Amino acid sequence: MNFAVLDVDRRPEVMAILRLLDEWGTVRYFSPDEEEAFIAWLPEVDVLLIRLYKVDETLLLKGRKLKAIIKAGVGVDHIDVEAATKMGIKVIISPGNHISVAESAVLLMLALSRHLITLNKNVHAAEHMHALGTEMYGKILGLVGFGRIGRHVARIAKGLGMKINVYDPYIDSSKINEIGITC
């Protein structure tokens, strides 16, 4: 089996996991600037592992042996899932980063509510700190979507004493309401 790994995180811990693929076949790594080499090898590829690389129908047609596309992270808006499905190519996500994404979202919420950027600039400019911001306690947080990330953001926000309103047309509102969140 041939694996093409394109535009994927190259941190040592990620590479250690990807090296496990060596037991299953030939693995070739490509950076986005090696597109010509990647396209040349694509007809031999069985499984494509990507992060943000655009996969359209034209590219899929070049992957004659392609059986699966594995996306590191969530979201497939850069992959032509409809064309892949018609060609019998599975599109798979690896949603393991929802906790770090949720924590980053809450970090940004805190930074905005406390005017962190302004305060940081004031400290470096040796000015008085007058932009103290507001507490998040008691505030209402509106979440659009209640998947893995939304649920984790809600858990953190509840810990901060926030009230949470959720909109998600794919989840039964009674399941959201029963955990103490307004749908």
Buried (B, 14 or more C-beta within 10 A) or exposed (E): EBBBBBBBEEEEEEEEEBEEBEEEEBBBBBEEEBEEEBEEBBEBBBBBBBBEBEBEEEBBEEBEEBBBBBBBBBEBEEBBEEBBEEBEBEBEBEBEBBEEBBBEBBEEBBBEBBBBEBBEEBEEEEEEEEEEBEEBEEBEBEBEBBBBBBBBBBBBBBEBEBBBBBBBEEBEBEEBEEEEBEB
